[in-house]
Amino acid sequence: MNPALRLAYPPALVVVSGCARLTSTPNITLPSAGTLVNDFPDSFDASTMKEIVPSPPPIVRNDAAAVQALFQQNVVPSYGRFDIVLSHGSGSYLYDITGRRYLDLGSGIAVSALGHAHPAITEALVEQSRKIIHVSNFYYHEPQGRLAQALVHLIGPGKCFFCNSGVEANEGLFKLARKFGHDEGRFEIITTLNSFHGRTLAGIAATGQEKVKKGFEPLVPGFRQVPYNDLEALRAALSPATAAIMVEGIQGEGGVTLASADYLLGLRRLCDEKKLLLLMDGVQCGHFRTGRFQSFQRILEGVPGGETFLPDGISMAKSLGGGFPIGAFWVRAPYADLLGAGTHGSTYGGSPLACAVALQILDVIQREKLADNARQVGDFFKSGLQQLANNYPSVIQTVRGTGLMLGIELVPQIPNLTGDSDKAQAIRLALLLHAAGLLAIPAGAQIMRFLPPLNLRQGEAEEGLKLIESVVARLAV
Ligand SMILES: Cc1ncc(COP(=O)(O)O)c(C=O)c1O
């Protein structure tokens, strides 16, 4: 191979008495300008790749402190991280760099829909990357067209736009609402208290939680929040400038709170009456987590008028790519061409690689009937949690959620839940669950969320319940 393409990991890391240390001079050989053109041999294959990208040096393999030091020195500290250094995963389990195993009931916050290291995802990545990884959205390619078709088929008549994350999907819907109301001078989007819509400037303006906004004022104008599940509050909040309403079918970060069927149907009627767009954020609660593709489909099951309910826009991300970054929004047919050529875009949005992975995930979900699994194992897990709430009422106040989007609400101020009192109870409980070998995701101060892979087995749910009980029983008075 061409030695000019041989790169070493910059800057090189060396081990000194078990600690990683950075050498001062990066060891990179850059190719000269002329050597890059058509330089791959005809027989380019995966073994050639191994030569170009050598294995990382073995420095960090067994040294959590070294990895944490790399973060402390080099990574913006915008996350409060737990003291766990993960290495790899398999199915519903994750392993840290010491080899300790955790049952992963968080799935990277509802992302790893097929669990970890699923061979179908690996296959899609390898197969598609052998063909083409990226093309500009100036051109057409089959995977994006097929994925859009599949999503339209799952939701209803309309069209899709692809991007890379949940907040970017919401941002697209905000732009859709602005375009929709523009000629009448309408621009305002009403959202709900305790909602979460992402971390960009528009995302935090839309989010109904003060903690995400603090320090970033002045906020993007045109967003106001009203209480969730309160139709009258929403009606009262409308102004001549209102163009759209956005809600989550199930508030995730807000604490696993379901919209009621009456609320959803009422929102649809209100939007029709006032000529507003009804937008739904399906980033966390979507993609079969509830047993149906979108949470509103599950909530409205068997409810008169429910089967014909459709919002005007839906944002998606997280499980759509199972860990590979992809986001999307669907827009209902009457408004599907509002964002015309030149009005919106994303360099990486809907790349052949991302779409191939998303298509493969949909295929596995369908083939292995994972929507049914989410419903059945979810019901099993939820009734187990309810049993724990009945047995330990001094610890668990309520059980919430549906399918594999579940939560337990803690009793305020559990005396035995010791630890750093500056930390919320949900964080302190998460630490105890980690020590027991289970990963779950706090939501606010009092709620612990369980968002496992959609292919969680009943035996794994049972194991999870036992681990949770082992912690909760110790906290009970
Ligand atoms: C409901 C909801 N919307 C939007 C987002 C933002 O998604 P992302 O982090 O991919 O931008 C999240 C992330 O947790 C979410 O839960």
The ligand as a Gaussian input file, in Angstrom:
#p B3LYP/6-31G(d) Opt

LIG

0 1
 C      -38.565000      13.890000      23.314000
 C      -37.209000      14.300000      22.849000
 N      -37.098000      15.182000      21.854000
 C      -35.909000      15.583000      21.387000
 C      -34.738000      15.089000      21.929000
 C      -33.415000      15.547000      21.393000
 O      -32.834000      14.514000      20.668000
 P      -31.260000      14.583000      20.328000
 O      -30.530000      14.469000      21.608000
 O      -31.059000      13.428000      19.392000
 O      -31.047000      15.895000      19.668000
 C      -34.798000      14.158000      22.962000
 C      -33.572000      13.635000      23.582000
 O      -33.548000      13.061000      24.645000
 C      -36.064000      13.755000      23.436000
 O      -36.175000      12.878000      24.443000

